[in-house]
Amino acid sequence: MNVVIYARFSSHSQTEQSIEGQLKVCYEYAEANRYTVVGEYIDRAIVG
């Protein structure tokens, strides 16, 4: 099954490492469950 990872900042106190940690966990989960990651969407909580 193809999947897309959605990672986001949940507060202004998070760092880029927070996103990297989320991606790592998601990729590990995908691999363990035979999912194919076909994309990533990273919401950096930038407001206009």
PDBQT receptor file of N, H, CA, C and O in Angstrom, charges set to zero:
ATOM      1  N   MET A   1       0.840  -1.169   0.000  1.00  0.00    +0.000 N 
ATOM      2  CA  MET A   1       0.000   0.000   0.000  1.00  0.00    +0.000 C 
ATOM      3  C   MET A   1       0.890   1.239   0.000  1.00  0.00    +0.000 C 
ATOM      4  O   MET A   1       1.878   1.299   0.732  1.00  0.00    +0.000 OA
ATOM      5  N   ASN A   2       0.544   2.207  -0.807  1.00  0.00    +0.000 N 
ATOM      6  H   ASN A   2      -0.258   2.158  -1.401  1.00  0.00    +0.000 HD
ATOM      7  CA  ASN A   2       1.272   3.466  -0.845  1.00  0.00    +0.000 C 
ATOM      8  C   ASN A   2       0.723   4.419   0.207  1.00  0.00    +0.000 C 
ATOM      9  O   ASN A   2      -0.489   4.516   0.401  1.00  0.00    +0.000 OA
ATOM     10  N   VAL A   3       1.628   5.122   0.884  1.00  0.00    +0.000 N 
ATOM     11  H   VAL A   3       2.612   5.044   0.726  1.00  0.00    +0.000 HD
ATOM     12  CA  VAL A   3       1.229   6.074   1.919  1.00  0.00    +0.000 C 
ATOM     13  C   VAL A   3       2.048   7.357   1.790  1.00  0.00    +0.000 C 
ATOM     14  O   VAL A   3       3.114   7.381   1.174  1.00  0.00    +0.000 OA
ATOM     15  N   VAL A   4       1.517   8.419   2.390  1.00  0.00    +0.000 N 
ATOM     16  H   VAL A   4       0.651   8.400   2.890  1.00  0.00    +0.000 HD
ATOM     17  CA  VAL A   4       2.222   9.694   2.497  1.00  0.00    +0.000 C 
ATOM     18  C   VAL A   4       2.343  10.019   3.976  1.00  0.00    +0.000 C 
ATOM     19  O   VAL A   4       1.395   9.833   4.738  1.00  0.00    +0.000 OA
ATOM     20  N   ILE A   5       3.491  10.497   4.376  1.00  0.00    +0.000 N 
ATOM     21  H   ILE A   5       4.261  10.649   3.758  1.00  0.00    +0.000 HD
ATOM     22  CA  ILE A   5       3.714  10.870   5.768  1.00  0.00    +0.000 C 
ATOM     23  C   ILE A   5       3.383  12.347   5.946  1.00  0.00    +0.000 C 
ATOM     24  O   ILE A   5       3.821  13.193   5.166  1.00  0.00    +0.000 OA
ATOM     25  N   TYR A   6       2.603  12.646   6.985  1.00  0.00    +0.000 N 
ATOM     26  H   TYR A   6       2.247  11.959   7.619  1.00  0.00    +0.000 HD
ATOM     27  CA  TYR A   6       2.281  14.023   7.358  1.00  0.00    +0.000 C 
ATOM     28  C   TYR A   6       2.924  14.284   8.712  1.00  0.00    +0.000 C 
ATOM     29  O   TYR A   6       2.539  13.683   9.714  1.00  0.00    +0.000 OA
ATOM     30  N   ALA A   7       3.892  15.169   8.739  1.00  0.00    +0.000 N 
ATOM     31  H   ALA A   7       4.205  15.657   7.924  1.00  0.00    +0.000 HD
ATOM     32  CA  ALA A   7       4.567  15.520   9.995  1.00  0.00    +0.000 C 
ATOM     33  C   ALA A   7       4.376  17.014  10.224  1.00  0.00    +0.000 C 
ATOM     34  O   ALA A   7       4.386  17.804   9.280  1.00  0.00    +0.000 OA
ATOM     35  N   ARG A   8       4.199  17.399  11.508  1.00  0.00    +0.000 N 
ATOM     36  H   ARG A   8       4.190  16.758  12.275  1.00  0.00    +0.000 HD
ATOM     37  CA  ARG A   8       3.957  18.812  11.765  1.00  0.00    +0.000 C 
ATOM     38  C   ARG A   8       4.489  19.226  13.123  1.00  0.00    +0.000 C 
ATOM     39  O   ARG A   8       4.651  18.411  14.031  1.00  0.00    +0.000 OA
ATOM     40  N   PHE A   9       4.757  20.520  13.233  1.00  0.00    +0.000 N 
ATOM     41  H   PHE A   9       4.625  21.182  12.496  1.00  0.00    +0.000 HD
ATOM     42  CA  PHE A   9       5.055  21.115  14.521  1.00  0.00    +0.000 C 
ATOM     43  C   PHE A   9       3.749  21.262  15.267  1.00  0.00    +0.000 C 
ATOM     44  O   PHE A   9       2.760  21.704  14.682  1.00  0.00    +0.000 OA
ATOM     45  N   SER A  10       3.711  20.904  16.544  1.00  0.00    +0.000 N 
ATOM     46  H   SER A  10       4.514  20.545  17.019  1.00  0.00    +0.000 HD
ATOM     47  CA  SER A  10       2.492  21.099  17.317  1.00  0.00    +0.000 C 
ATOM     48  C   SER A  10       2.583  22.330  18.207  1.00  0.00    +0.000 C 
ATOM     49  O   SER A  10       1.583  22.755  18.787  1.00  0.00    +0.000 OA
ATOM     50  N   SER A  11       3.781  22.905  18.317  1.00  0.00    +0.000 N 
ATOM     51  H   SER A  11       4.593  22.560  17.846  1.00  0.00    +0.000 HD
ATOM     52  CA  SER A  11       3.952  24.140  19.084  1.00  0.00    +0.000 C 
ATOM     53  C   SER A  11       5.208  24.844  18.602  1.00  0.00    +0.000 C 
ATOM     54  O   SER A  11       6.026  24.264  17.887  1.00  0.00    +0.000 OA
ATOM     55  N   HIS A  12       5.349  26.080  18.994  1.00  0.00    +0.000 N 
ATOM     56  H   HIS A  12       4.685  26.552  19.575  1.00  0.00    +0.000 HD
ATOM     57  CA  HIS A  12       6.528  26.856  18.583  1.00  0.00    +0.000 C 
ATOM     58  C   HIS A  12       7.799  26.398  19.283  1.00  0.00    +0.000 C 
ATOM     59  O   HIS A  12       8.898  26.781  18.884  1.00  0.00    +0.000 OA
ATOM     60  N   SER A  13       7.660  25.584  20.320  1.00  0.00    +0.000 N 
ATOM     61  H   SER A  13       6.766  25.272  20.644  1.00  0.00    +0.000 HD
ATOM     62  CA  SER A  13       8.838  25.129  21.055  1.00  0.00    +0.000 C 
ATOM     63  C   SER A  13       9.503  23.918  20.412  1.00  0.00    +0.000 C 
ATOM     64  O   SER A  13      10.587  23.513  20.830  1.00  0.00    +0.000 OA
ATOM     65  N   GLN A  14       8.871  23.342  19.409  1.00  0.00    +0.000 N 
ATOM     66  H   GLN A  14       7.990  23.670  19.069  1.00  0.00    +0.000 HD
ATOM     67  CA  GLN A  14       9.482  22.192  18.749  1.00  0.00    +0.000 C 
ATOM     68  C   GLN A  14      10.608  22.657  17.830  1.00  0.00    +0.000 C 
ATOM     69  O   GLN A  14      10.656  23.813  17.410  1.00  0.00    +0.000 OA
ATOM     70  N   THR A  15      11.495  21.742  17.536  1.00  0.00    +0.000 N 
ATOM     71  H   THR A  15      11.456  20.803  17.877  1.00  0.00    +0.000 HD
ATOM     72  CA  THR A  15      12.633  22.038  16.678  1.00  0.00    +0.000 C 
ATOM     73  C   THR A  15      12.565  21.164  15.436  1.00  0.00    +0.000 C 
ATOM     74  O   THR A  15      11.705  20.291  15.319  1.00  0.00    +0.000 OA
ATOM     75  N   GLU A  16      13.471  21.410  14.525  1.00  0.00    +0.000 N 
ATOM     76  H   GLU A  16      14.169  22.119  14.621  1.00  0.00    +0.000 HD
ATOM     77  CA  GLU A  16      13.562  20.598  13.312  1.00  0.00    +0.000 C 
ATOM     78  C   GLU A  16      13.771  19.136  13.664  1.00  0.00    +0.000 C 
ATOM     79  O   GLU A  16      13.336  18.256  12.922  1.00  0.00    +0.000 OA
ATOM     80  N   GLN A  17      14.439  18.856  14.802  1.00  0.00    +0.000 N 
ATOM     81  H   GLN A  17      14.792  19.571  15.405  1.00  0.00    +0.000 HD
ATOM     82  CA  GLN A  17      14.635  17.472  15.225  1.00  0.00    +0.000 C 
ATOM     83  C   GLN A  17      13.311  16.804  15.556  1.00  0.00    +0.000 C 
ATOM     84  O   GLN A  17      13.183  15.586  15.426  1.00  0.00    +0.000 OA
ATOM     85  N   SER A  18      12.319  17.590  15.983  1.00  0.00    +0.000 N 
ATOM     86  H   SER A  18      12.423  18.579  16.088  1.00  0.00    +0.000 HD
ATOM     87  CA  SER A  18      11.004  17.022  16.252  1.00  0.00    +0.000 C 
ATOM     88  C   SER A  18      10.417  16.429  14.982  1.00  0.00    +0.000 C 
ATOM     89  O   SER A  18       9.853  15.335  15.001  1.00  0.00    +0.000 OA
ATOM     90  N   ILE A  19      10.552  17.151  13.887  1.00  0.00    +0.000 N 
ATOM     91  H   ILE A  19      11.010  18.039  13.872  1.00  0.00    +0.000 HD
ATOM     92  CA  ILE A  19      10.064  16.669  12.596  1.00  0.00    +0.000 C 
ATOM     93  C   ILE A  19      10.864  15.443  12.174  1.00  0.00    +0.000 C 
ATOM     94  O   ILE A  19      10.291  14.455  11.715  1.00  0.00    +0.000 OA
ATOM     95  N   GLU A  20      12.175  15.500  12.325  1.00  0.00    +0.000 N 
ATOM     96  H   GLU A  20      12.641  16.302  12.698  1.00  0.00    +0.000 HD
ATOM     97  CA  GLU A  20      13.019  14.366  11.941  1.00  0.00    +0.000 C 
ATOM     98  C   GLU A  20      12.656  13.125  12.745  1.00  0.00    +0.000 C 
ATOM     99  O   GLU A  20      12.652  12.020  12.203  1.00  0.00    +0.000 OA
ATOM    100  N   GLY A  21      12.353  13.290  14.016  1.00  0.00    +0.000 N 
ATOM    101  H   GLY A  21      12.356  14.188  14.456  1.00  0.00    +0.000 HD
ATOM    102  CA  GLY A  21      11.951  12.164  14.847  1.00  0.00    +0.000 C 
ATOM    103  C   GLY A  21      10.636  11.565  14.387  1.00  0.00    +0.000 C 
ATOM    104  O   GLY A  21      10.477  10.345  14.353  1.00  0.00    +0.000 OA
ATOM    105  N   GLN A  22       9.687  12.433  14.029  1.00  0.00    +0.000 N 
ATOM    106  H   GLN A  22       9.816  13.424  14.056  1.00  0.00    +0.000 HD
ATOM    107  CA  GLN A  22       8.408  11.950  13.524  1.00  0.00    +0.000 C 
ATOM    108  C   GLN A  22       8.604  11.159  12.237  1.00  0.00    +0.000 C 
ATOM    109  O   GLN A  22       8.022  10.088  12.061  1.00  0.00    +0.000 OA
ATOM    110  N   LEU A  23       9.427  11.694  11.341  1.00  0.00    +0.000 N 
ATOM    111  H   LEU A  23       9.900  12.563  11.484  1.00  0.00    +0.000 HD
ATOM    112  CA  LEU A  23       9.673  11.006  10.071  1.00  0.00    +0.000 C 
ATOM    113  C   LEU A  23      10.320   9.644  10.307  1.00  0.00    +0.000 C 
ATOM    114  O   LEU A  23       9.948   8.655   9.674  1.00  0.00    +0.000 OA
ATOM    115  N   LYS A  24      11.290   9.596  11.222  1.00  0.00    +0.000 N 
ATOM    116  H   LYS A  24      11.592  10.399  11.736  1.00  0.00    +0.000 HD
ATOM    117  CA  LYS A  24      11.982   8.332  11.515  1.00  0.00    +0.000 C 
ATOM    118  C   LYS A  24      10.984   7.275  11.987  1.00  0.00    +0.000 C 
ATOM    119  O   LYS A  24      10.995   6.145  11.497  1.00  0.00    +0.000 OA
ATOM    120  N   VAL A  25      10.127   7.640  12.934  1.00  0.00    +0.000 N 
ATOM    121  H   VAL A  25      10.119   8.557  13.332  1.00  0.00    +0.000 HD
ATOM    122  CA  VAL A  25       9.145   6.705  13.468  1.00  0.00    +0.000 C 
ATOM    123  C   VAL A  25       8.184   6.257  12.368  1.00  0.00    +0.000 C 
ATOM    124  O   VAL A  25       7.850   5.076  12.273  1.00  0.00    +0.000 OA
ATOM    125  N   CYS A  26       7.746   7.193  11.545  1.00  0.00    +0.000 N 
ATOM    126  H   CYS A  26       8.017   8.152  11.622  1.00  0.00    +0.000 HD
ATOM    127  CA  CYS A  26       6.798   6.853  10.475  1.00  0.00    +0.000 C 
ATOM    128  C   CYS A  26       7.425   5.919   9.446  1.00  0.00    +0.000 C 
ATOM    129  O   CYS A  26       6.780   4.972   8.995  1.00  0.00    +0.000 OA
ATOM    130  N   TYR A  27       8.674   6.178   9.074  1.00  0.00    +0.000 N 
ATOM    131  H   TYR A  27       9.198   6.947   9.440  1.00  0.00    +0.000 HD
ATOM    132  CA  TYR A  27       9.341   5.297   8.110  1.00  0.00    +0.000 C 
ATOM    133  C   TYR A  27       9.551   3.903   8.694  1.00  0.00    +0.000 C 
ATOM    134  O   TYR A  27       9.405   2.904   7.990  1.00  0.00    +0.000 OA
ATOM    135  N   GLU A  28       9.891   3.833   9.972  1.00  0.00    +0.000 N 
ATOM    136  H   GLU A  28      10.010   4.644  10.545  1.00  0.00    +0.000 HD
ATOM    137  CA  GLU A  28      10.060   2.535  10.617  1.00  0.00    +0.000 C 
ATOM    138  C   GLU A  28       8.739   1.772  10.634  1.00  0.00    +0.000 C 
ATOM    139  O   GLU A  28       8.709   0.573  10.358  1.00  0.00    +0.000 OA
ATOM    140  N   TYR A  29       7.652   2.462  10.956  1.00  0.00    +0.000 N 
ATOM    141  H   TYR A  29       7.676   3.436  11.180  1.00  0.00    +0.000 HD
ATOM    142  CA  TYR A  29       6.334   1.838  10.986  1.00  0.00    +0.000 C 
ATOM    143  C   TYR A  29       5.945   1.349   9.585  1.00  0.00    +0.000 C 
ATOM    144  O   TYR A  29       5.438   0.240   9.415  1.00  0.00    +0.000 OA
ATOM    145  N   ALA A  30       6.190   2.192   8.604  1.00  0.00    +0.000 N 
ATOM    146  H   ALA A  30       6.602   3.093   8.742  1.00  0.00    +0.000 HD
ATOM    147  CA  ALA A  30       5.850   1.825   7.226  1.00  0.00    +0.000 C 
ATOM    148  C   ALA A  30       6.613   0.573   6.792  1.00  0.00    +0.000 C 
ATOM    149  O   ALA A  30       6.038  -0.342   6.202  1.00  0.00    +0.000 OA
ATOM    150  N   GLU A  31       7.892   0.544   7.085  1.00  0.00    +0.000 N 
ATOM    151  H   GLU A  31       8.360   1.287   7.564  1.00  0.00    +0.000 HD
ATOM    152  CA  GLU A  31       8.695  -0.616   6.703  1.00  0.00    +0.000 C 
ATOM    153  C   GLU A  31       8.212  -1.885   7.409  1.00  0.00    +0.000 C 
ATOM    154  O   GLU A  31       8.105  -2.944   6.790  1.00  0.00    +0.000 OA
ATOM    155  N   ALA A  32       7.927  -1.774   8.690  1.00  0.00    +0.000 N 
ATOM    156  H   ALA A  32       8.014  -0.914   9.193  1.00  0.00    +0.000 HD
ATOM    157  CA  ALA A  32       7.488  -2.934   9.464  1.00  0.00    +0.000 C 
ATOM    158  C   ALA A  32       6.137  -3.466   8.988  1.00  0.00    +0.000 C 
ATOM    159  O   ALA A  32       5.834  -4.644   9.176  1.00  0.00    +0.000 OA
ATOM    160  N   ASN A  33       5.333  -2.610   8.379  1.00  0.00    +0.000 N 
ATOM    161  H   ASN A  33       5.580  -1.653   8.226  1.00  0.00    +0.000 HD
ATOM    162  CA  ASN A  33       3.988  -2.999   7.957  1.00  0.00    +0.000 C 
ATOM    163  C   ASN A  33       3.830  -3.069   6.435  1.00  0.00    +0.000 C 
ATOM    164  O   ASN A  33       2.716  -3.106   5.911  1.00  0.00    +0.000 OA
ATOM    165  N   ARG A  34       4.965  -3.085   5.745  1.00  0.00    +0.000 N 
ATOM    166  H   ARG A  34       5.869  -3.055   6.171  1.00  0.00    +0.000 HD
ATOM    167  CA  ARG A  34       5.001  -3.237   4.283  1.00  0.00    +0.000 C 
ATOM    168  C   ARG A  34       4.272  -2.129   3.527  1.00  0.00    +0.000 C 
ATOM    169  O   ARG A  34       3.649  -2.374   2.493  1.00  0.00    +0.000 OA
ATOM    170  N   TYR A  35       4.358  -0.908   4.054  1.00  0.00    +0.000 N 
ATOM    171  H   TYR A  35       4.863  -0.708   4.893  1.00  0.00    +0.000 HD
ATOM    172  CA  TYR A  35       3.822   0.250   3.348  1.00  0.00    +0.000 C 
ATOM    173  C   TYR A  35       4.946   0.883   2.545  1.00  0.00    +0.000 C 
ATOM    174  O   TYR A  35       6.107   0.842   2.952  1.00  0.00    +0.000 OA
ATOM    175  N   THR A  36       4.603   1.465   1.408  1.00  0.00    +0.000 N 
ATOM    176  H   THR A  36       3.660   1.498   1.077  1.00  0.00    +0.000 HD
ATOM    177  CA  THR A  36       5.568   2.186   0.594  1.00  0.00    +0.000 C 
ATOM    178  C   THR A  36       5.317   3.675   0.746  1.00  0.00    +0.000 C 
ATOM    179  O   THR A  36       4.251   4.170   0.380  1.00  0.00    +0.000 OA
ATOM    180  N   VAL A  37       6.294   4.390   1.286  1.00  0.00    +0.000 N 
ATOM    181  H   VAL A  37       7.160   3.988   1.583  1.00  0.00    +0.000 HD
ATOM    182  CA  VAL A  37       6.152   5.836   1.458  1.00  0.00    +0.000 C 
ATOM    183  C   VAL A  37       6.439   6.494   0.109  1.00  0.00    +0.000 C 
ATOM    184  O   VAL A  37       7.539   6.383  -0.432  1.00  0.00    +0.000 OA
ATOM    185  N   VAL A  38       5.431   7.175  -0.416  1.00  0.00    +0.000 N 
ATOM    186  H   VAL A  38       4.538   7.265   0.024  1.00  0.00    +0.000 HD
ATOM    187  CA  VAL A  38       5.569   7.797  -1.739  1.00  0.00    +0.000 C 
ATOM    188  C   VAL A  38       5.703   9.315  -1.644  1.00  0.00    +0.000 C 
ATOM    189  O   VAL A  38       5.892   9.990  -2.656  1.00  0.00    +0.000 OA
ATOM    190  N   GLY A  39       5.605   9.848  -0.431  1.00  0.00    +0.000 N 
ATOM    191  H   GLY A  39       5.451   9.300   0.391  1.00  0.00    +0.000 HD
ATOM    192  CA  GLY A  39       5.748  11.282  -0.270  1.00  0.00    +0.000 C 
ATOM    193  C   GLY A  39       5.715  11.691   1.183  1.00  0.00    +0.000 C 
ATOM    194  O   GLY A  39       5.361  10.914   2.070  1.00  0.00    +0.000 OA
ATOM    195  N   GLU A  40       6.098  12.944   1.399  1.00  0.00    +0.000 N 
ATOM    196  H   GLU A  40       6.386  13.575   0.679  1.00  0.00    +0.000 HD
ATOM    197  CA  GLU A  40       6.081  13.523   2.740  1.00  0.00    +0.000 C 
ATOM    198  C   GLU A  40       5.450  14.903   2.638  1.00  0.00    +0.000 C 
ATOM    199  O   GLU A  40       5.690  15.636   1.678  1.00  0.00    +0.000 OA
ATOM    200  N   TYR A  41       4.641  15.252   3.631  1.00  0.00    +0.000 N 
ATOM    201  H   TYR A  41       4.446  14.656   4.411  1.00  0.00    +0.000 HD
ATOM    202  CA  TYR A  41       4.145  16.612   3.763  1.00  0.00    +0.000 C 
ATOM    203  C   TYR A  41       4.551  17.072   5.135  1.00  0.00    +0.000 C 
ATOM    204  O   TYR A  41       4.190  16.459   6.140  1.00  0.00    +0.000 OA
ATOM    205  N   ILE A  42       5.308  18.160   5.182  1.00  0.00    +0.000 N 
ATOM    206  H   ILE A  42       5.601  18.658   4.366  1.00  0.00    +0.000 HD
ATOM    207  CA  ILE A  42       5.791  18.678   6.460  1.00  0.00    +0.000 C 
ATOM    208  C   ILE A  42       5.172  20.046   6.678  1.00  0.00    +0.000 C 
ATOM    209  O   ILE A  42       5.419  20.985   5.922  1.00  0.00    +0.000 OA
ATOM    210  N   ASP A  43       4.362  20.142   7.728  1.00  0.00    +0.000 N 
ATOM    211  H   ASP A  43       4.161  19.379   8.342  1.00  0.00    +0.000 HD
ATOM    212  CA  ASP A  43       3.688  21.382   8.103  1.00  0.00    +0.000 C 
ATOM    213  C   ASP A  43       4.541  22.074   9.160  1.00  0.00    +0.000 C 
ATOM    214  O   ASP A  43       4.620  21.626  10.304  1.00  0.00    +0.000 OA
ATOM    215  N   ARG A  44       5.163  23.148   8.768  1.00  0.00    +0.000 N 
ATOM    216  H   ARG A  44       5.099  23.511   7.838  1.00  0.00    +0.000 HD
ATOM    217  CA  ARG A  44       6.085  23.844   9.668  1.00  0.00    +0.000 C 
ATOM    218  C   ARG A  44       5.396  24.938  10.482  1.00  0.00    +0.000 C 
ATOM    219  O   ARG A  44       6.063  25.768  11.100  1.00  0.00    +0.000 OA
ATOM    220  N   ALA A  45       4.075  24.939  10.481  1.00  0.00    +0.000 N 
ATOM    221  H   ALA A  45       3.534  24.265   9.979  1.00  0.00    +0.000 HD
ATOM    222  CA  ALA A  45       3.266  25.870  11.284  1.00  0.00    +0.000 C 
ATOM    223  C   ALA A  45       3.613  27.323  11.008  1.00  0.00    +0.000 C 
ATOM    224  O   ALA A  45       3.632  28.150  11.920  1.00  0.00    +0.000 OA
ATOM    225  N   ILE A  46       3.883  27.626   9.763  1.00  0.00    +0.000 N 
ATOM    226  H   ILE A  46       3.867  26.955   9.023  1.00  0.00    +0.000 HD
ATOM    227  CA  ILE A  46       4.162  29.017   9.373  1.00  0.00    +0.000 C 
ATOM    228  C   ILE A  46       2.816  29.669   9.064  1.00  0.00    +0.000 C 
ATOM    229  O   ILE A  46       2.066  29.197   8.210  1.00  0.00    +0.000 OA
ATOM    230  N   VAL A  47       2.529  30.740   9.757  1.00  0.00    +0.000 N 
ATOM    231  H   VAL A  47       3.138  31.123  10.451  1.00  0.00    +0.000 HD
ATOM    232  CA  VAL A  47       1.254  31.418   9.541  1.00  0.00    +0.000 C 
ATOM    233  C   VAL A  47       1.445  32.630   8.632  1.00  0.00    +0.000 C 
ATOM    234  O   VAL A  47       2.482  33.292   8.663  1.00  0.00    +0.000 OA
ATOM    235  N   GLY A  48       0.431  32.901   7.832  1.00  0.00    +0.000 N 
ATOM    236  H   GLY A  48      -0.411  32.362   7.808  1.00  0.00    +0.000 HD
ATOM    237  CA  GLY A  48       0.522  33.968   6.847  1.00  0.00    +0.000 C 
ATOM    238  C   GLY A  48       0.023  35.224   7.419  1.00  0.00    +0.000 C 
ATOM    239  O   GLY A  48       0.016  36.251   6.741  1.00  0.00    +0.000 OA
TER     240      GLY A  48
